[in-house]
Amino acid sequence: MILAVPRTMPWKNGGGVTHELWREPAEPADFNLRISMAEVAADGPFSRFPGVDRHLALVRGGGFRIVGPAGEHVVTEVGAPIAFPGEDPWDCTLLAGSLRDFNVMVRRATGLLATVRRVGTGPLPAGARFVFALVDGVAVGPAGAEAPVPREHLAILEAPDTGLVAPAGGALVVSVS
């Protein structure tokens, strides 16, 4: 397991700040897979990403409501992921002040599929490549040799048979196939 080192940058639309945790490929302007956290301090539109599937989960704060052509999502529970198309215009309303969210974006043309699940202790699902700690007390690795993942950090998994120790619902697992 390796812990991601965040790279902070402004949002594509200039409305906030993102802490990029993982990007494939690492350097070109476009990405196939991108994992990040965003600091959201005000209501406003989402940046649009044509051809990208987005997954989003609340990490900290009072929640949000997003509305777009594909419907509405109201998120008030930490770690409950939602998914929506990135090319659509989505507007976000904060429900109780600023927040931090977790984002996974996958370019459809690559054929990659990402799944984001909230989990607790147990074996990791097939295709698990990343673990994001929502709370303290998360660790990954072989039984008896688990390594801690600090709260709000992303672990990049090196072995597919890694186990997880976490309070119930205390981690998000990103599987990619």
PEDAMO-V629726 format. One record per helix or strand. SS is the DSSP state (alpha for helix, beta for strand). FROM is the first residue (numbers start at 1). TO is the last residue. If there is no record, write none. Layout:
ss->(SS:SS)
from->(FROM:FROM)
to->(TO:TO)
//
This chain:
ss->(beta:beta:beta:beta:beta:beta:beta:beta:beta:beta:beta:alpha:beta:beta:beta:beta:beta:beta:beta:beta)
from->(2:7:17:33:44:52:64:71:82:91:99:108:114:122:128:138:147:154:163:171)
to->(3:10:24:40:45:60:68:75:85:94:107:110:119:123:133:141:149:156:165:176)
//
